[in-house]
């Protein structure tokens, strides 16, 4: 993982983890132990899914810049299907509160995306490779 990617990952994971602690506390206060468990599962789901997505895209970016968008979209599709399967298979489980889980996943997804955008903007990643010289040096008008 490149240092910039690691900085962006930390910039998104830390605020999401802190917001997750607040979500677990809110789940406990609203729905008791079942709410806290539902929120904790939601926190784990969001942190694992988004971290894996960033790691995959970071790995693919080292292999081929042309495949980064495809890897991101494929990762999104896999996460979406996995969440649907998880929700469908666990919809009748009563050991945790489904509303706390759903609101936690929704809230932490928003927190992660906002924090990731903020970390990306503040990372100051160069979009031009400064080590490569211009091929037009020495030509008139360059």
C-alpha positions in Angstrom: 0.0 0.0 0.0 1.3 3.4 -0.9 1.8 6.0 1.8 -0.9 8.2 0.4 -3.4 5.3 0.3 -2.5 4.5 3.9 -3.1 8.1 4.9 -6.5 8.1 3.2 -7.4 4.8 4.8 -6.5 6.1 8.3 -8.4 9.3 7.5 -11.5 7.4 6.8 -11.3 4.5 9.3 -10.5 6.5 12.4 -13.6 8.8 12.2 -15.8 5.9 11.2 -14.5 3.9 14.2 -15.2 6.8 16.5 -18.7 7.3 15.0 -19.2 3.5 15.4 -18.5 3.7 19.1 -21.2 6.4 19.3 -23.6 4.2 17.3 -23.0 1.3 19.6 -23.8 3.5 22.6 -26.9 4.9 20.9 -28.0 1.3 20.0 -27.6 0.3 23.6 -29.5 3.3 24.9 -32.3 2.9 22.4 -32.7 -0.9 22.2 -30.6 -2.3 25.0 -28.2 -5.2 24.4 -29.8 -6.2 21.2 -29.4 -2.7 19.8 -25.7 -2.6 20.9 -25.1 -5.9 19.2 -26.8 -4.8 16.0 -24.8 -1.6 15.9 -21.6 -3.5 16.6 -22.3 -5.9 13.7 -23.0 -2.8 11.5 -19.7 -1.2 12.6 -17.7 -4.3 11.8 -19.5 -4.7 8.5 -18.8 -1.1 7.3 -15.2 -1.1 8.5 -14.3 -4.5 7.0 -16.1 -3.9 3.7 -14.7 -0.4 3.1 -11.2 -1.3 4.2 -11.1 -4.3 1.9 -12.4 -2.2 -0.9 -9.6 0.3 -0.4 -7.0 -2.4 -0.1 -8.1 -4.0 -3.4 -8.1 -0.7 -5.3 -4.7 0.2 -3.9 -3.3 -3.2 -4.9 -4.8 -3.0 -8.4 -3.5 0.6 -8.8 0.1 -0.8 -8.4 -0.6 -3.4 -11.1 -2.4 -1.3 -13.7 -3.8 2.2 -13.7 -6.3 1.3 -16.4 -8.0 -1.3 -14.1 -8.5 0.9 -11.0 -12.0 2.0 -12.0 -13.1 -1.6 -12.9 -11.7 -2.9 -9.6 -13.6 -0.2 -7.7 -16.9 -0.9 -9.5 -16.5 -4.6 -9.2 -15.6 -4.2 -5.5 -18.8 -2.1 -5.0 -20.9 -4.8 -6.8 -19.4 -7.5 -4.6 -20.1 -5.5 -1.4 -23.6 -4.7 -2.5 -24.5 -8.3 -3.2 -22.8 -9.4 0.1 -24.9 -7.0 2.1 -28.1 -8.1 0.4 -27.2 -11.7 1.1 -26.4 -10.9 4.7 -29.5 -9.0 5.3 -31.7 -11.6 3.5 -30.2 -14.5 5.5 -30.3 -12.8 8.8 -33.6 -11.0 8.4 -35.4 -13.4 10.9 -32.7 -13.5 13.5 -33.9 -12.0 16.8 -30.6 -12.0 18.7 -29.8 -8.4 17.5 -31.9 -5.4 16.6 -32.2 -5.0 12.8 -33.1 -1.3 13.0 -29.9 -0.5 15.0 -27.9 -2.5 12.4 -29.5 -0.7 9.4 -29.2 2.8 10.8 -25.6 2.1 11.9 -24.6 0.8 8.4 -26.3 3.8 6.8 -24.8 6.4 9.1 -21.3 4.9 9.1 -21.3 4.6 5.3 -22.0 8.4 5.1 -19.3 9.0 7.7 -16.7 6.8 5.8 -17.4 8.4 2.5 -17.3 12.0 3.8 -14.0 11.2 5.7 -12.5 9.5 2.7 -13.3 12.5 0.5 -11.8 14.8 3.1 -8.7 12.7 3.4 -8.3 12.4 -0.4 -8.6 16.2 -0.8 -6.1 16.9 1.9 -3.6 14.2 0.8 -2.3 16.4 -2.0 -1.7 13.5 -4.3 0.1 14.7 -7.5 -1.8 14.0 -10.6 1.2 14.5 -12.8 4.3 12.3 -12.4 7.1 14.9 -11.7 9.8 12.4 -12.4 9.0 12.1 -16.0 10.2 14.9 -18.2 8.2 16.4 -21.0 8.6 14.8 -24.4 8.3 18.3 -25.9 11.3 19.9 -24.2 13.4 21.5 -26.8 10.6 21.9 -29.3 9.5 25.5 -30.1 6.4 26.5 -28.2 6.8 23.9 -25.4 
